[in-house]
Amino acid sequence: MKIVDIFSGQKILVTGGSGFIGPHLCRALSNSDAEIHAVSRKVVPTSGKSPRWWSGDLSEINTARSLVQTIRPDVIFHLAGYAVGGRDLSLILPTLSSNLMTTVNLLTAATEIGCRRIVVAGSLEEPTPEDLVPSSPYAVSKWAGSAYARMFFQLYKTPVVIARIFMTYGPAEPNLNKIIPYVIRSLLRGESPKLGSGKREVDWIYVQDVVEGLIRAAEAENIEGGTVDLGSGELVPIRKMVEKLFEILGADLKPVFGTLPDRPLEQIRVADIEGSRARLGWRPQTSLEKGLERTVDWYKNQMEKDRADES
């Protein structure tokens, strides 16, 4: 079934609409006959086929209640958060506020008025039952948010689903310090990127595949209160991914591995793709090589556009 049929006549709210995954999701939803709303802390002008934009801080319960009561969405995609994986003490309060409080407030507001489905973005960084030590302030905030989501379903029958999203990459990543945009942009400038050991194995997933998984999570039956993984189901070391970027760009430079220290408690987790296929009827469609090629092309075009604008 096409998106245009799935969401016909419904109201959809996307939080974190100006982040990374949010804009890609909003563009996909714009092909439907649904009324799309997006919220961000910053003011985003509405034009043409864009969603209707709202500005507000969902870590404030009154803001969350007002937004949900005004829109009365049928479906909520909760993508808002502070996605920084550092270990600094200074990240404790921002991740608590932006990740946990926004989730609790949104679940509270949506439960008070009722809605058909809430899809909450989880993270591969969340501890598993076999590994109960969170690795970062971000990880513990996402872990606690998912725990609240499960509690809301058990106690209040809130129709919430947790989409545990793995290492997402693709065009228009706003955080240029993340490894893929950092390496691409360094090579396009003729610079050798400075990196850690590159030994960590990562489950990489292209952003458009994540968007399609989120949409399936909003519609699949009998999955409320559960978690579905949105990843590739394969582990690829950072070193190998970086070498693939060098190959795609035809760079004569060499990556400088071991220049930066690896972060402590880095997690190695792979998505349960068979479980996602069974629950959602979804599988990722984009290979790492194809996804990286598309991402490189986007950054090439963007840098050329930026140069043209400066001249």
Phi, psi and omega in degrees: 000135181283157179303322182302329179275321185300314188253016183305125176078004183262160173258130183236133177246127176246116174270154186069034186293341181253013179278226180264297183288325184307309180299323177296319178294316180300320178296320178295318181289337181295345177278356182264169177265042181252162175266109188261130175237142178225144181236144179211157175293325180268158180281127179239123181291144178264134177205147175057233184275005183297160171294167169280125185265141175235147178245131179178160180256107184286355174285352173261122186298323180295324177294314180298315180296315181299316181297310183293320180292328179286314183280320185053062185288148171280323182229136176238129169254111183262097181249355183296143177169177180246094189269074178235121187266012180293168183253006186295144176302328182295347181271351183301303185291317178300320180288324176301313183289309189282331183260308184279309184296321178298321180293312180297317181295318180293318177298320179297310182296318181291325179291325180296322183257340181088142173204171185278321182200139172239125175253114181259131179282114171267192185213149174297340182286346180296138177297149175264167177303334180277346185220088192268013179257111177298143187267351184197166174303320177299313183300315182290327179291321177290322178299313180294322178298319178294323178296318176298320180299315179296322178295317179300322178292314184293319185272321190241004180059029175296126186281068186255143176233137178260121175260106182278105188267130180271195192290098186273138178219167178150188181297151169066032172292119183288336180269095185287355176275349176294153196298319184291307176297327179297313181294314181300310183294324177298314182292323178294336176269000181078028181246147175277122180291142178263127191225169172283204183292333182076011184279336184300133176270134188229144172266102183269139181221130182288143190300323181293327175293323177297316179302315180294325176294320178298318180296318177297322180294336178282344186241336184299144183269151172060037176239005181301141179083356183251179180239136174238140181269133174244093180208186182270338184083008180229145177256127178232124180299148177305319180303315181293321178296317179296316179299326178293322177296319177300319180294315181299319182275352181062036185284136176277348180285172176237141176292142181260085179281148177085002179286322181254150178286146173286147178287144179291154175060033176296135185263144174240107182222144180240141183290146175275084185289325179295322176296320179293321178297318181293321184275325188248342190069032186237140170219145177296144184249348189253120177291159179299317181298314180294319179296319178293322178299316179296321180293316177301315180301320181296314182292325175301310181296322182293318180292324176295321178295318180298319179295319180296322180292329182282335184276000000 
